[in-house]
Amino acid sequence: MDNMVSAYCKPLEIPTFSLFNSAFDEGIPTNEIQEDAGVCFSSEGMFYLGFRHYPAFDLNLAGARSVLLVRDPRDMLVSMYYSVVKSHVIPEKNKNFLRSRHAAEQMSVDEFVLNKSALYVNNFKKYRRKLPAETLTTYRYEDVIYEKEVWLRQIVADLELPLDRKLISRTVKQFDIIPEHEDQDQHIRQVHPGNYQVKLQPETIEILNDKLSAFLSYYNYL
């Protein structure tokens, strides 16, 4: 979503910034970004995007419009495994991610998702607690992945951006990538919902359903 919004904003000369993407490029774990990074959010007229999770410090979101994209966490965990182990290009400075890759390579996908599931539980709790409901628009990946043009039009309206229908169509074409076959070495490995049912053992799914029950129930994944 953040890449698509950035690509739409660029020809309109609307500035965007991703603190988390910048940190990743510099080898800084996103959960270690501290409150002094709050100065990055002081510019008016800037769109801040690309958050992988809620920051470790509070953001002043009073009156600010927010967009949250959620996905079935069972699919997210599987996707994370293949990104960490295979497809994610690691910047030269990011030694932390390289260590994460080495650790993940020693695990099966089932072991990995069970090990990381608590991250999504904690993220869900923070979203519920920190994001002001009155200015928040939430989308589910499963509802928009095959309808990106409709989705981008909705985001443009949500964020009160200038509407350019031709630019929306051109932008969507850049990102409307649906691989014909799964390729574990590509960052876009596959996009179809429910892949966890193919990749995980039934007993693993049962454990995840229990651990992630609040998330799954709240966003209608059960």
C-alpha angles and dihedrals in degrees: 000000000000093000091050093049091046091051090050093048097047100074088043088056092236109148121233131185135189115198091185094052090049091049091049091053090052094048095249115142108236092228089060096057105116136206094273086072087070089091086073088071099055100095118102117222093028124125112221114203147145097074110165090192139345109295123255087248132054122267123211099237097161106142093354120128113235132192121201123192114198129186134189099283091218089061091042092055092050090047090049091053094055092042093052096042101039126356111038113101107227118217113232092246095051103093091152092063090047089056089049089053093052091049093047092049088065091058135072116235089255092053092047097051093048090049093050101038094096089064091065093046090054093045091051092051091050093049090052092047102039109033112083106236094210093063099031127104115191126199129187116224090223092058097050109029093092094037103052097148093054089045095051090049088054092049091049089053093044092053094040093237122161109276116236109166095190091050090049090054093047092047094049091052089061092056105030093103117153111170115223090219133019114266113187092194094059123083088229092054095164133325107206118119119243097039090136088072089063098041104041134066116247092245090053091052090050092054092047092049088057097043094045098037096119092051093043093048097045093053095038099251094135 
